Amino acid sequence: MPLTYIRNLVDRTILQLKEFLLIMQEFFYFSVRAFTTMPKLKKYWRDFLDQATICGADSIPIVLVSSISIGSLLAIEVGNLLEDFGAKTMLGRSTALSVIRELGPLLMGLMLSARYGSRNGAELGAMKISEQIDALRAFGTDPVAKLVMPRLAAALVMFIPLTALADFSGLQAAALMAQHYHKIDPGIFWNAVYPRLVAKDFVVGFLKAPVFAIIITLVSSFNGFSARGGTAGVGKSTIKGIVVSSGLVLIANFYVSKIVLENM
């Protein structure tokens, strides 16, 4: 019995590994096709504008809520900690580095992974189940160029200004909390921010925006294209896309910061 159990366990592990490698291969080809169809953007510019509105303008409220909340909370907690060391005047510097380098881009990526990624997965999954994607192929239209490429291009364009908006609103909220909660003069707060910010701080933050855009769009779209099993399958593929893209955003956030900070 133990030998049989071990043999079955090994067989299942090998089968799961083969399935994982097959999925990675399909995802690689899917990603390459999405990028190679970029020259067709002019043909699908209306789809690009629609997706830019969805992932850009329509995402502003959730980005503002998350960035203002984290900026305010960060100012309170970091200010309390610095007050114990008599260094409350450094609150602006500490908050600016945290928001611009890490929290602004990361929260924006996680919020859009839930909002934009879930929309992509659900919409494309429903089209896959209802055979609309197969109909596009039957009429000679490349579904990746029509459905995925405009989403990817829109995310690459819109995630950068959304990151800037998240950074700006987070810092403004932190400045207000520093003034009204910690009684720090706004001039002292901003004088601790501007003179000490260097190019590296902005590069490490804004470089994450296109990385997150690629991850969120391709992962969610690929799971939508892979939907199987009716409406329940659409739900599963959507949830899987959100979970995987959010995890990859967290991993990419670490590695982008590490690479940039070590090489600049």
C-alpha positions, 0 to 999 in steps of 0.5 A, spaced: 500 500 500 505 505 501 508 503 495 502 504 491 500 510 494 507 513 493 507 511 486 500 514 485 503 521 488 509 521 483 504 520 477 500 525 479 505 530 481 508 529 474 502 530 471 501 536 474 508 539 472 506 537 465 500 541 465 503 547 468 509 547 463 503 546 458 499 552 460 506 556 461 507 555 454 500 557 451 501 563 455 508 565 452 505 564 445 499 568 447 503 574 450 507 574 444 501 574 439 499 580 443 505 584 442 506 582 435 499 585 433 501 592 436 502 595 429 494 593 428 493 598 433 491 604 428 485 599 425 482 598 432 483 605 435 476 605 437 477 599 442 483 602 444 479 608 446 474 604 450 479 600 454 483 606 455 476 609 458 475 603 462 482 602 465 483 610 466 478 614 467 473 609 470 478 607 475 480 614 478 475 613 484 478 607 486 485 609 485 483 616 489 480 612 495 486 607 496 491 612 495 488 617 500 487 612 505 494 609 505 497 616 505 493 618 511 494 612 515 502 612 513 502 619 516 499 618 522 503 611 524 510 614 521 509 620 525 507 617 531 514 613 530 518 619 529 515 623 534 518 618 539 525 619 536 524 627 536 524 626 528 517 629 526 520 634 521 522 628 517 515 625 516 515 628 509 521 625 507 519 618 510 512 618 507 514 621 500 519 615 499 514 610 501 508 613 497 512 614 491 517 608 491 512 602 493 505 604 496 502 608 490 504 603 484 503 597 489 496 599 491 494 602 484 496 595 481 492 591 486 486 595 485 486 595 478 488 587 478 481 587 482 477 592 477 480 591 470 483 584 471 476 581 473 472 585 467 477 582 462 477 575 465 469 575 465 468 579 459 472 575 455 470 568 458 463 570 457 465 571 449 469 564 449 463 560 452 458 563 448 463 562 442 463 569 440 471 568 439 470 562 435 465 567 430 471 572 430 476 567 427 471 564 422 470 571 419 477 572 419 479 576 425 484 575 429 481 575 436 487 577 440 488 583 435 481 585 436 480 583 444 487 583 447 491 588 444 487 594 445 486 592 452 494 591 453 495 598 449 490 602 453 493 599 460 500 601 458 498 608 456 493 609 462 497 606 468 502 611 468 498 617 469 494 613 474 500 612 478 502 619 478 495 620 481 496 615 486 502 618 488 500 625 488 493 624 492 497 620 497 502 625 498 497 631 499 493 626 504 499 625 508 501 633 508 494 634 511 494 629 516 501 632 518 498 639 519 492 637 522 494 631 526 501 632 528 501 640 527 507 640 522 507 646 518 506 644 511 512 648 509 516 643 513 513 637 510 514 639 503 521 642 504 523 635 507 520 632 500 522 636 494 530 637 495 531 630 497 527 626 492 532 624 486 531 620 479 531 613 482 525 614 487 521 616 481 524 611 476 523 605 481 515 607 482 513 609 475 517 603 472 512 598 475 506 601 472 508 598 465 510 592 468 503 591 472 499 593 466 503 587 462 501 582 468 494 584 469 492 585 462 495 578 459 494 574 465 486 576 466 485 575 458 489 569 458 484 566 463 478 569 459 480 565 453 481 559 457 474 559 460 471 552 460 464 549 463 459 554 462 458 560 467 461 557 473 467 556 468 467 563 467 467 565 474 473 560 476 477 563 470 475 570 473 477 569 480 484 565 478 486 571 473 485 576 479 489 571 484 494 570 479 495 577 477 495 580 484 500 575 486 505 576 480 504 584 482 506 583 489 512 579 486 514 584 480 513 589 485 519 586 489 524 585 484 523 591 480 525 595 486 531 591 488 533 591 481 532 599 480 535 600 487 541 596 486 543 599 479 542 606 480 
